[in-house]
Amino acid sequence: MGELYKISSIDWRPSPVVSLATSVDGLQVAAAREDGSMELWLVSPGSVGWHCQLTIQGDPNTRVSSLIWCPGGSSGMPCGRLFSSNIDGSVSKWDLFHLTQKAVLDSVGVSIWQMALAPSNRDFINTESEPDHIENGYLSYKDTDRDESETSESEEDSDSPKSLKNSAFEYPRVAIGCDDGCVRIYAISDSDEFVYRKSLPRVSGRVLSVTWSTDANFIYSGSSDGLIRCWDATLGHEIYRITAGLGGLGSGRELCIWSLLSLRSGTLVSADSSGSVQFWDSQHGTLLQAHSLHKGDVNALAAAPTHNRVFSGGSDGKVILYKLSSESVSSDNVESSTMMKKWIYVDYVRAHTHDVRALTVAVPISREGLWPADSLPDEKTKRARREEKPVDFSYHKWAHLGVPMLISAGDDTKLFAYAVKEFTKFSPHDICPAPQRTPIHVVLKTAFNQSAMLLVQSSHRLDILSVQLKKGLFPDVTRRTTGGFAKTDLIAQVKSKSSRKIICSTIANSGELFGYSDHVKPSLFELKRSEVGKSTWSVSKRQLPHRLPFAHSMIFTQDSSRLIVAGHDRRIYVVDVSSLGVMHAFTPSREMQDEELPPTEPPITRLFTSSDGQWLAAVNCFGDIYVFNLEILRQHWFISRLDGASVTAGGFPPQNNNVLIVTTSSNQVYALDIEAKQLGEWSMRNTFVLPRRFQEFPGELIGLSFPPSSTSSSVVVYSARAMCLIDFGLPVEKHKQHRKNFEILQFRDPVLFLAHLSKSSFLLIDKPWLEVVKGLEAAPVHRHIFGT
């Protein structure tokens, strides 16, 4: 495999996940992090295919308290509209097409702890007026068979509500639990406006949790005074109240009701700060069962689609399963026995090291039917026979299409997936072994004595590091490599203005120019070295054109003469570095339209350039690729989503500038012939007959690297868990004894970055997860977090 030179000193501080929510169509999961960012994850039927499709860098000063997906709206997206409530009392809309956060409800004056959307009849959702960009990234296929298959499992499924109060002409209603003891009810218009309807009478204590009955006739609220209240949603008066402490270990005012869950069977589930999960008869408010199994606060609840399984997550790191069971009860006087339904504890899984903050249930996507009409691959291509056992084999036994999965997240920044029906049978799947990876760029032969340099992007600063290699030994998983350690020295550091969060960054191959963009504008800097006396470094700012918008991605051409900026206005700007003027602005298009027309495509989030400076490949977060000719400044080709998946990495090999290599979230590798506008010869022969060990590669492919040689035909692709060498000049071996090509080397620690230093040596940047955990601000114990 070659020599590996390792760096483990890079600062990496991922942010805790504070809330999760599953989209209306059940195929995507939104994860809100404490630093204000929002991630959208595509749900996969196996360990391959989990992908963070997009990240929106929201306001870091506005902490999210809960998420809801609302159907309908002017866009008609099948995934719905995503809203968040915030601790500062505001409500935000997250635009998944323009990658922006927008306030739709100014602060109500007090903290909002939770939002809950009133159930509605899915048949009334208007999905006929879908915009043109639906197939451009949103999963627009139908999944009509899912409800039928899920509801056939148990008799509880027939207890669905007979009538729903919401009609096709009513706006969706949302109940908001507030810090002042009020539950406020709003309607969400098609234009995303929150229209005030009414407030329920104020109660003592904070309203920490809120949920609707499945028929939308009642609202349940849980407070910091230990009480659960049932309200008439129409009249707004209190029907009854429950003292939750009597059923659990807590007592009265010291008990916080953190989560409520209403089931179709008429059962209300509560989770509180005493560690208790209690099941109530929602009609009368009487206790059915109480389980006090968590050692600390219970923060979240979730139910299986069939509503006969309930999961709880707590500050002890546990996720616990409770199941509805039928028991036969006989009477002394009556010969016949009766069946009694009871919620029983099944088991727990502790995958998290810190508090579990959020739970949600989702259903894996179906890759069948996702291929756009103009997609390149041929669905009828013959697939290779599989002889080898897959990596992480146990996960594949239960992860199939249509099998519901539970997803948990919390203070340890991780997301885990579990089989809902076989929760205790298989280990949970680590969806993101390297959450919020630190963006890193490497340049090998800079203008400064031909030395290598690193650009490391943090939330609010850029670090420029020099790299020196040191021979030595270090342990790796397979001991099949040699190498040593790489020492880094800080050359320069640039902090963002007003501590704005940095979205993207780049560095020129010469090392003399680098830049970044925050949510206001892009910035460009020049690095200089003084040889007078002791060698010193200086950084000066260069003024970019004022009309440049802030960027989602930036890259220099190979000769460092031009800076390419992918603006949030969905245009791509070519800036001449010497004159600092805009040479051209591309408008990405599916139809090669006139570039004077307004942009209609999603923002570009990835850029790749060829070493000869002719080609620019731009990728949006949904997987569409646009290729531009930088010589004649025109769009050359549009490539619709390959295999219906997002692009995770790409680049032009030095050996052939007319070939674009891309990897996708389904762990496929494509070689695209740019000049001929078609799938490359290698992909036509091999893309769908790759060895199984590669098709079930450990983790999602997150990057690739080409050797700095014009004669090499290889590429290294890598995930956070492993790397793989692919030589396009060698045959794809299909037998176990021939593993020269597609050789896989697994890593011991999560890898953030991998790049070639020479034809046979690599720079590997990793971090032991234990060190990351030690650096987290949240301690692995419970803490009260009342808002201000």
C-alpha angles and dihedrals in degrees: 000000000000137000121325121204111195135210120186100162099085113121111244122173115169118194126244120257110241102178143015132194135175120228123249092259091048094235104102134049124208117210120193117202129205093246090065098259124131123210127196114206125196111223115232134200092227145015088283117071104037103134138170095227096187143356124208115201101219131183107303090205093059110075115204116231100180143355133218133182113216123198125226126022131140093294095055092208112175089223090056132220120309120221132175131200115217137211090239089065099256132117122222134200115216111213105210093188099050095029095233139130118223131182110238096171122036117222115298087213097258136059118282112221101182144357126206127191119220112244115253136185107271089211089071095057110115109226098150097090098062117163123240093261097060093100088041092081114326117095101248100173122112125247100193097150096059100082092049094050094045096046094052094070102084143004092251089074092074091064093087119139114274096214136018123213096214113087129197089262097053124089116238112269126222129194117211122201111212139197093242093064096261131124108210121197123210135176119225112222125210088257090057094253116149105226114198114235110168146318124236116230113285117255134196114273131018121306099236101169137025136177139165129237113253091253090050091234096113138041123209120202131188122203142193088251091072094252131126114203131197116211133190101242094209103041095031097223128130115258100185142331132222126212098218094190092069091064097044138030099279128086130217122292096015092061121094120198100215100176141015130193128190118205130201091242090067094259121136117205123202132191121196147177094265091069093256129138110194132189118212137187098243094202096060103014093238125147117254102174138348126202121188100185104127118091095217139005119340104225106177145025132195135176133213114247088255091055092225094104126056127190129200130194125199148180089266089070093248128133109200129197124215121185134198108241132183117224128190113235118191127198127218092228099040123059095204118079127220129221117241122193117220137176109234132188112247109177144299138240124207109198096141125079094201139035116317103228104174143024132186138164123229138171123233118255122248114235090197112093094019097104112111116227093250096044116133106226120086111236090206094060109131112255123222120252113252119229104156128080112250124247113261087016098180092065092058092056093070104020103092134138113287094016108129116235131200117223123199132187140168150134095334087067092235132123120212131189124211134185107253095207096037098034097149098033099072134034117255118262118243100228097189115020089178107037117194094001114210108253109241132183127190130199117190113194106029127178087257103087091310089283126152121251137189130213110203118190119209128177095272107009147041122226121202110202133185117222127219122179123225123191116230146111128281130172119252131174099261102023088222094124139069130200132096142230131314119222119213130201124193110244101171141352128203122190122204118251114266088358091286115174113259113233102185141350142187142186130210120243089245090058090226097103132045136159148178140195130221124185092281107048145328120264131204127204136187122217119210134181125212117208094189109118109321112016110257134179128220133189124206128183121238119206115243121201111286094229094063110113123219113279140233091198139011134187139168122227114251093261091050091235098116135039117211115207122191101204128208087240085072095249127115117228125204110207122193105226096208097050096025090223129132107256096185143344119219121206107205111227141175093214101041088247128179106290090223089072118094116268118265101174127091119265118283113247103174133044131188129180131196119241092241090057095239104107134053119186116197123189129193122214092260094060104260115140126210119191120202131191107228093193097061094021096233136122109260106184144000119211118192120218111306110233088345090286137120123255111250101179141354148165148158114262114233089231094063123017091189093066124081116198116201135174122206137209088258088062094249123144120216131189109202123198102222098187094050094038094229144098109291122251093252092054093046089058103034118017095095098035100056117140114277092237086066097041087057094041114168105262132345118310105249104169149006136206134198123209111251092247131105091212099053120098097189137099132191117220121190146183129196087271108038148004131224132199115219119187111195089196094061127072118259101253115219099186128083094235092059107064101139090110118053091021110174125211116191122213128227096213131034110278120221100181142003129186140161117260092182137343092289106021132074140197111224122190115193140150130211106243091226089063091050090051092050089054095054115111093220114081119223090251134077121278129179111243107187111170128236 
